């Protein structure tokens, strides 16, 4: 921990540069761990339809997918709510750990826990993509990752070069998030599919979140809080990736 940390926006230029370097290196490390976890989870997985049944093969992703199918069969739409509630609860715990100023190790545990949670929540999305692409999810995942990376770079550059205070976006994000949650709940209880339009709305919402969160990091985080800053940015970036993948996959329907 730094003995006398500054708010990032008020810190000397050298400290600001060092802070953002550490932050984005941690974001890169989180994505590397995220990718490695997904590779491990999908080891032994199959995207094969045998007769009228789906052969998922072996491995963590196969077991979790079967468990999710079983949960959906037994609980219907409530299964999705259970999964969402568990994810949100885990996210809350991870964020609290990442915010722990007294313990750097706790901060890393929080970031690591959140990376694991995101890898798990991506499993059903990647399974869906694999089935739509005949077992070749890279056809969607590669361009989706490239587009997401371009969006992230563009939005980050905008925050640092345009000189605009994006903190005014907070109200729009709160309203947008509540509306999105309402749409999801209506979709669950009415069994209405969320089309590509929902993915587009969520991409726009997450782009707004990235602008706002980057501004918040500059104005609220101190120069020793790079792990928390990485947690915040990784959360926004990976959620944007989720909906870009969903949009690309939806175009194949």
N, C-alpha and C positions, 0 to 999 in steps of 0.2 A: 504494500500500500504506500502511496506517496504521503509524505509527512504534511505537506501543505497543498492539497489539490485545489485547482481553480475550476470554476464553471468553464466549460470548453470555450464558449464564445468570448470569455474575458481573459483567457489564458494567453501567455506569450505565443507568438507564431510557432516557435519550435515545439512547444508543448502540444499545440493543436495538431500539428503535423504528426507528431509521435502518437497522439491519442487515436487519430483516425487510421494511422497505419496499423496499430495494434488491433483496433476494432475490426477493420476489414480483413486482416489476416485471420482473426478468430471466426469471422463469418465464412471465409473460405474453408477453414478447417472444419467448421460445422457442416458445410455442404459436402466436404470430402467424407466425413464420418457418415452422413446421411446416405450418400451413394454406396459406401461400403456396406452399410447395414442392409440396404435394399438388395444388393448383390448377394449377401449372405442369406437373407430371408428367401430369395427366389431360387437358391441353389436346389436343384432337383425338381423344380416346378415344371409342369407341362400345361400347354394350352391345347388340349386335344378333346374332341368330342367323339365318344365311342358309342355308336347307336344313339340312344336318347339320353345318355348320361355324359357327364363331363369328367374326364380323367385329368386330375390336377397334379398327379405325381406325388412327390414327397417334399418334406422340408417345412420350414416355419410358415411360409406364405400359404402353402397348401393346407396346412392344419388350421390356420386362422381363417382362411376362406371357407373351409368346410364348417367351422364353428359359426361363422357369420351367416352362412346359408341356413344352418340349423336354427339359429336365433331368429332369423327373419321368418322362417316357416312356423315357428311356435308362437311368436309374439306379433308378427305383422309389422306395422309402422312403428310400434313401440320399441322394436329392436333397434331402429335407427336412433331413437331418442336415448336409449340406454347407452349406445356407443358414443353419441354426442356428449352426454352427461359425463361419462368416464373420461373422455378426451379433455373436456373443459376442466374437470376436477384435477386431472394430471397437469394440465397447463398452469392452473392456478398455483399448485405446489411448486412446479418448476420455476415459475416467475418469482415466487417468494424466496426461493433459494438463491436465484440469481441476483436478487436485490439485497442480499445479506452483506452489509458493509463490513461486518466484523470478521468474515471468513472468506478468503479467496477460494479455498477448496469447495466451500458451499456454493459459491457462484458457478464454478465449473460443473459441479454436480447438477445444478439447475439447468445449465445450458445443455449438458449431456442428456439429461432426462427428457428435455424437450425435443432434442434431435431424435431420440428413440420413439417418442410419441408420434412425431411427424412421419417417420419411416413406417410405423405401423398403420397410420391412417391412409398412407399412400397405397397400401397393398391392394385394397379393393379397386381403386382407380386403375392401377396398372394391370390388374387381372381383366378389367373391362376393356382396356386398350388392347391387351393381348388377344382377347377373343374377337374383337372387331377387326384386327389386322391379321387374322389367321396365324397367330403365334409369333408375330414379328412386331412387338411393341415399339421397337426402335424407330419404325416408320413415323410414329407420332411423337415419341419422346425426344428424339434428337432435334427436330425443328422447333418443338415447343420449348425446349431448354434454350435454344439459340434466341428465340423471340423474347423469352423472359429475361435473358441476360442483357439483350439490347435495351429492353424497357427499363431495367434496373439501372444500367449505366446512364441512359438518357435522363431519367428522373433524378438520379443522384447529382449529375452535372448541373441540372436545372436548379437544384437547391443551392449549390455552391457558387453558381455564376450569375444567377438572375437578380440577386439582391432583394428578393421578395420574402417577407415574413409569412410563412405558410401556416402559422399557428391558427389563423382564422378558419382553417378547414375542419377544426375539431367538431363544430356543431354539425356540419355536413356528414362527417364520419359517423357520429352517434346516430343521427337520423337514418342514414343509409344502412348501418348495421342492424338497427331495430327492424327496418323494413325487410332486410334480407332474411332475418330470423323469422319474421312473420310469414314470408313467402315459403320458407322451408317447412314450417309447421303446417301451413295450409296444404302444401304438396304431400306431406306425410299422411295427413288425416283424410285427404280426398283421393289419395293414390294417383295424383296428377303428376306426370313427369316434368322435371325442370328442363326446359329446352335450352338451345344455344343462347337465347336472349339472356337467360339468367347468368350464364358464364360471362357474357359481355359486360353485364351490369357489375358483376363481382370483380372483373378485371379493372374496370374503371374505379370501383371503390378501393381496391387494393393499391392502385396507382396513387390515389388520393392519400391513402394511409402512409405510403412510403414517403411522399412529400412532407406530410405532417410529422411523422416519426423522426425523420432525419433532422427536421427543424427542432423538434423537442430535444433530441440528443445534443444538438449544439447549444441550446439555451438552458437545459436543465441538468444534464449529466456533468459530473466532475471528471477531471482528467485521469482519475484512477478507476473509473467505472467502465472500462472498455469491455469487460465481459458482459455486463448488463446491456451496454449499447449493442454488442454483437447479438445478444439474445433478441432484442427488440427488432433489429434489422433482419436477422434470419427469419424470425416469425413472419414478417411482412413479405419478404422475398419468396419464401417457400409457399405461402398461401397464394401469392400471385401465380407461381408456377403451377399449383394445383388446378387453378381455374383456366390457365392457358392450355394445359394438357386436356382438360375436360372439353374445352371449346374445339380443339383440334380433333379430338376423338368424336365429338358430336357431329362434326361435318361428314363423317363416314356413314351416318345413318341413312 
